[in-house]
Amino acid sequence: MLENIIETDIFGSNIVYLNIPEEDYFLSYEDVTKEAAEEITKTFFLMRGREGIPEVKNIEFIEPLHSVRITLDVKKQEGSYKTGYAVPTHLDITKNNEPL
């Protein structure tokens, strides 16, 4: 499931969205809950080596898009060498939807 999460960073803020395809989410979880969102977020940040402290603000099932969206507020970590949260360049995709 983690490899199919699409991360969206809102420029100029600490708001980050994690969009998970419906079929991937519901293979692992029965309900859309904040506890599930916290577990997914913690694992996602650890596996991707993200800096910052994510706080789950909301989780919602968006039926028309067939996805589950987790809304995060990523706070700056004490002693961090970065000034803010930024999406690494290796997550950029080409117009053919292939990793660079």
N, CA and C of each residue as an Amber inpcrd file, in Angstrom:
protein
   300
   0.8140000  -1.1860000   0.0000000   0.0000000   0.0000000   0.0000000
   0.8630000   1.2580000   0.0000000   1.9580000   1.2730000   0.7520000
   2.7710000   2.4790000   0.8830000   3.3430000   2.9600000  -0.4430000
   3.6430000   2.0380000  -1.3510000   4.2160000   2.4400000  -2.6340000
   3.1860000   3.1190000  -3.5280000   1.8970000   2.9980000  -3.2180000
   0.8440000   3.6060000  -4.0220000   0.2950000   4.9030000  -3.4270000
   0.8750000   5.3640000  -2.3280000   0.4260000   6.6110000  -1.7080000
   0.9510000   7.7840000  -2.5340000   0.0560000   8.7180000  -2.8370000
   0.4420000   9.9370000  -3.5430000   0.4770000  11.0600000  -2.5170000
   1.6380000  11.6750000  -2.3960000   1.8410000  12.7430000  -1.4260000
   1.7050000  14.0910000  -2.1220000   0.9240000  14.9910000  -1.5190000
   0.7390000  16.3340000  -2.0590000   1.1110000  17.3390000  -0.9810000
   2.0750000  18.1910000  -1.2850000   2.5580000  19.2140000  -0.3640000
   1.9540000  20.5440000  -0.7800000   1.3360000  21.2700000   0.1550000
   0.7650000  22.5810000  -0.1360000   1.8670000  23.6270000   0.0310000
   2.2120000  24.2710000  -1.0780000   3.2920000  25.2630000  -1.0980000
   3.0050000  26.3900000  -0.1040000   4.0160000  26.7260000   0.6950000
   3.8940000  27.8230000   1.6480000   3.2150000  27.4570000   2.9540000
   2.9390000  26.1820000   3.1620000   2.3240000  25.7700000   4.4270000
   2.9120000  24.4240000   4.8450000   2.5050000  23.9740000   5.9940000
   2.9510000  22.6680000   6.4840000   1.8930000  21.5940000   6.2630000
   0.8900000  21.8860000   5.4440000  -0.1730000  20.9330000   5.1720000
   0.2850000  19.9570000   4.0860000   0.1030000  18.6740000   4.3690000
   0.4590000  17.6050000   3.4330000  -0.7320000  16.6610000   3.3430000
  -1.0470000  16.2300000   2.1140000  -2.1050000  15.2430000   1.9010000
  -1.4760000  13.9320000   1.4600000  -1.9430000  12.8390000   2.0360000
  -1.5800000  11.5070000   1.5830000  -2.8300000  10.8830000   0.9850000
  -2.7940000  10.6120000  -0.3190000  -3.9300000  10.0140000  -1.0180000
  -3.6340000   8.5440000  -1.2920000  -4.5310000   7.6890000  -0.8170000
  -4.3520000   6.2450000  -0.9170000  -5.4920000   5.6780000  -1.7670000
  -5.1770000   4.8840000  -2.7790000  -6.2490000   4.2590000  -3.5590000
  -7.1820000   3.4340000  -2.6520000  -8.4620000   3.5420000  -2.9410000
  -9.4970000   2.8640000  -2.1480000  -9.2050000   1.3770000  -1.9700000
  -8.8860000   0.6880000  -3.0440000  -8.6950000  -0.7660000  -2.9540000
  -7.4910000  -1.1230000  -2.0840000  -6.4270000  -0.3060000  -2.1260000
  -5.2630000  -0.5620000  -1.2750000  -5.6010000  -0.3530000   0.1950000
  -6.3020000   0.7470000   0.4950000  -6.6360000   1.0550000   1.8810000
  -7.5160000  -0.0400000   2.4810000  -8.5760000  -0.4100000   1.7580000
  -9.5450000  -1.3600000   2.3210000  -9.0760000  -2.8140000   2.2840000
  -7.9290000  -3.0880000   1.6800000  -7.3150000  -4.4120000   1.8250000
  -6.7120000  -4.5760000   3.2150000  -6.2730000  -3.4550000   3.8110000
  -5.6170000  -3.5000000   5.1110000  -6.5140000  -3.0720000   6.2670000
  -7.4910000  -2.2120000   5.9940000  -8.3360000  -1.6530000   7.0520000
  -9.8010000  -1.7840000   6.6730000 -10.6390000  -2.0060000   7.6850000
 -12.0800000  -2.1310000   7.4390000 -12.7800000  -0.7820000   7.4450000
 -12.3130000   0.1230000   8.3050000 -12.9640000   1.4190000   8.4790000
 -11.9600000   2.5500000   8.2950000 -12.4770000   3.7330000   7.9950000
 -11.6610000   4.9360000   7.8750000 -11.6120000   5.5670000   9.2670000
 -10.4770000   5.3850000   9.9560000 -10.3450000   5.8750000  11.3280000
  -9.0610000   6.6830000  11.4930000  -9.0670000   7.5290000  12.5010000
  -7.8820000   8.3390000  12.7950000  -6.7200000   7.4510000  13.2400000
  -7.0200000   6.3660000  13.9400000  -5.9690000   5.4480000  14.3790000
  -5.2690000   4.8200000  13.1780000  -6.0380000   4.4350000  12.1710000
  -5.4480000   3.8850000  10.9440000  -4.5950000   4.9400000  10.2480000
  -5.0940000   6.1700000  10.2070000  -4.3520000   7.2660000   9.5720000
  -3.0240000   7.5090000  10.2800000  -3.0330000   7.4560000  11.6070000
  -1.8010000   7.6600000  12.3670000  -0.8030000   6.5360000  12.1110000
  -1.2990000   5.3080000  12.0270000  -0.4270000   4.1660000  11.7460000
   0.1920000   4.2720000  10.3420000  -0.6240000   4.5930000   9.3560000
  -0.1400000   4.7460000   7.9820000   0.8780000   5.8770000   7.9000000
   0.5690000   7.0060000   8.5290000   1.4540000   8.1690000   8.4940000
   2.7960000   7.8590000   9.1310000   2.7750000   7.2270000  10.2970000
   4.0220000   6.8920000  10.9910000   4.8890000   5.9830000  10.1150000
   4.2950000   4.9550000   9.5550000   5.0270000   4.0200000   8.6990000
   5.5410000   4.7090000   7.4420000   4.7030000   5.5440000   6.8210000
   5.0860000   6.2640000   5.6070000   6.2830000   7.1700000   5.8690000
   6.2480000   7.9380000   6.9580000   7.3440000   8.8570000   7.2680000
   8.6280000   8.1020000   7.6010000   8.5130000   6.9900000   8.3110000
   9.6970000   6.1940000   8.6400000  10.3190000   5.5770000   7.3870000
   9.4960000   4.9930000   6.5310000  10.0070000   4.3250000   5.3320000
  10.5880000   5.3080000   4.3250000  10.0270000   6.5140000   4.2710000
  10.5080000   7.5170000   3.3160000  11.5940000   8.4180000   3.8920000
  11.8980000   8.2730000   5.1760000  12.9410000   9.0830000   5.7970000
  12.5820000  10.5570000   5.8770000  11.3290000  10.8490000   6.1190000
  10.8710000  12.2370000   6.1790000  11.2930000  12.9060000   7.4780000
  11.5300000  14.2030000   7.3990000  11.7630000  15.0060000   8.5910000
  10.4560000  15.6520000   9.0040000  10.3860000  16.0420000  10.2310000
   9.2040000  16.7140000  10.7360000   8.3430000  15.7710000  11.5520000
   7.4160000  16.3760000  12.2630000   6.5090000  15.6250000  13.1150000
   5.1040000  15.7550000  12.5300000   4.5960000  14.6820000  11.9160000
   3.2620000  14.7700000  11.3070000   2.1550000  14.6140000  12.3440000
   1.1380000  15.4520000  12.2200000  -0.0520000  15.3480000  13.0720000
  -1.2530000  15.1480000  12.1510000  -1.9840000  14.0850000  12.3650000
  -3.1580000  13.8020000  11.5390000  -4.2690000  14.7720000  11.9150000
  -4.7020000  15.5450000  10.9320000  -5.8000000  16.4930000  11.1370000
  -7.1370000  15.8960000  10.7300000  -7.1090000  15.0710000   9.6640000
  -8.3610000  14.5340000   9.1500000  -8.0730000  13.3190000   8.2790000
  -9.0460000  12.4220000   8.2160000  -9.0070000  11.3180000   7.2590000
 -10.4080000  11.2040000   6.6880000 -10.4790000  11.0580000   5.3630000
 -11.7770000  10.9820000   4.7250000 -11.7350000  10.0480000   3.5250000
 -12.8630000   9.4030000   3.2850000 -13.0160000   8.5540000   2.1080000
 -13.7030000   9.3920000   1.0460000 -13.0420000   9.5800000  -0.0820000
 -13.5900000  10.3800000  -1.1790000 -14.0830000   9.3930000  -2.2340000
 -15.3480000   9.0590000  -2.1350000 -15.9240000   8.0010000  -2.9650000
 -15.8240000   8.2700000  -4.4640000 -16.1230000   9.5010000  -4.9560000
 -16.0290000   9.7280000  -6.4060000 -14.6130000   9.5290000  -6.9730000
 -13.6040000   9.7610000  -6.1320000 -12.2100000   9.5970000  -6.5730000
 -11.6540000   8.2190000  -6.2340000 -12.4210000   7.4130000  -5.5280000
 -12.0000000   6.0740000  -5.1080000 -10.6790000   6.1370000  -4.3420000
 -10.6060000   7.0810000  -3.3950000  -9.3910000   7.2080000  -2.6010000
  -9.7100000   7.6430000  -1.1750000  -8.7400000   7.3860000  -0.3180000
  -8.7910000   7.8320000   1.0690000  -7.7310000   8.9120000   1.2100000
  -8.1200000  10.0640000   1.7600000  -7.1840000  11.1860000   1.9180000
  -6.9120000  11.4430000   3.3940000  -5.6190000  11.4740000   3.7290000
  -5.1880000  11.8240000   5.0810000  -4.6120000  13.2330000   5.0080000
  -5.1240000  14.1220000   5.8450000  -4.6220000  15.4940000   5.9160000
  -3.7040000  15.6030000   7.1190000  -2.4730000  16.0850000   6.8710000
  -1.4610000  16.1910000   7.9230000  -1.0070000  17.6310000   8.0990000
  -0.6230000  17.9560000   9.3220000   0.0980000  19.1950000   9.6140000
   1.4770000  18.7430000  10.0640000   2.5010000  19.0500000   9.2690000
   3.8570000  18.5870000   9.5720000   4.6160000  19.7130000  10.2550000
   4.9340000  19.4930000  11.5250000   5.6490000  20.5040000  12.3020000
   7.1540000  20.2860000  12.1870000   7.8890000  21.3880000  12.2440000
   9.3440000  21.3340000  12.1670000   9.8910000  20.6130000  13.3910000
  10.8710000  19.7620000  13.1580000  11.4950000  18.9770000  14.2160000
  12.6040000  19.7970000  14.8670000  12.6960000  19.7430000  16.1880000
  13.7840000  20.4150000  16.9040000  15.1290000  19.8820000  16.4280000
  16.0610000  20.7690000  16.1710000  17.3870000  20.3510000  15.7320000
  17.4370000  19.9600000  14.2730000  16.3770000  20.2330000  13.5190000
  16.3430000  19.8720000  12.1090000  17.2550000  20.7960000  11.3160000
  17.9260000  20.2330000  10.3370000  18.8040000  21.0540000   9.5120000
  18.0440000  21.6970000   8.3570000  16.7900000  21.3010000   8.1620000
  15.9740000  21.9010000   7.1150000  15.0890000  22.9880000   7.7190000
  14.7660000  23.9990000   6.9160000  13.9270000  25.0800000   7.4130000
  12.4430000  24.7420000   7.3500000  12.0690000  23.7730000   6.5630000
  10.6680000  23.3850000   6.4570000  10.5390000  22.0450000   5.7830000
   9.3310000  21.6010000   5.6310000   9.0820000  20.3110000   5.0020000
   9.0940000  20.4840000   3.4860000   9.7930000  19.6140000   2.7810000
   9.8230000  19.6690000   1.3210000   9.7550000  18.2540000   0.7630000
   9.0730000  18.1140000  -0.3500000   8.9900000  16.8100000  -1.0100000
  10.3080000  16.5630000  -1.7370000  10.9710000  15.4460000  -1.4870000
  12.2330000  15.1480000  -2.1610000  12.0620000  15.0710000  -3.6740000
  13.1140000  15.4280000  -4.3960000  13.0350000  15.4480000  -5.8540000
  12.8370000  14.0560000  -6.4370000  13.2360000  13.0060000  -5.7240000
  13.0570000  11.6630000  -6.2800000  11.5920000  11.2460000  -6.3520000
  10.6940000  12.0430000  -5.7830000   9.2730000  11.7420000  -5.8840000
   8.6220000  12.4220000  -7.0900000   9.3730000  13.3010000  -7.7680000
   8.8450000  13.9240000  -8.9870000   8.6510000  12.8610000 -10.0480000
   7.6650000  13.0700000 -10.9050000   7.4260000  12.1110000 -11.9750000
   7.4680000  12.8230000 -13.3280000   7.7880000  12.0890000 -14.3580000
   7.8040000  12.6370000 -15.7160000   6.3970000  12.5860000 -16.2750000
   6.2050000  13.1380000 -17.4640000   4.8570000  13.1060000 -18.0370000
   4.4250000  11.7090000 -18.4340000   5.3570000  10.7590000 -18.4850000
   5.0090000   9.3550000 -18.7430000   4.6800000   8.6140000 -17.4630000
   4.6330000   9.3690000 -16.3500000   4.2980000   8.8240000 -15.0480000
   5.3060000   7.7780000 -14.5720000   6.5680000   7.9950000 -14.8980000
   7.6400000   7.1080000 -14.4520000   8.5670000   7.8980000 -13.5370000
   9.1050000   7.2880000 -12.4830000  10.0490000   7.9910000 -11.6200000
  11.2880000   8.4180000 -12.4000000  11.8200000   9.5670000 -11.9780000
  13.0410000  10.0590000 -12.6220000  14.2270000   9.2140000 -12.2550000
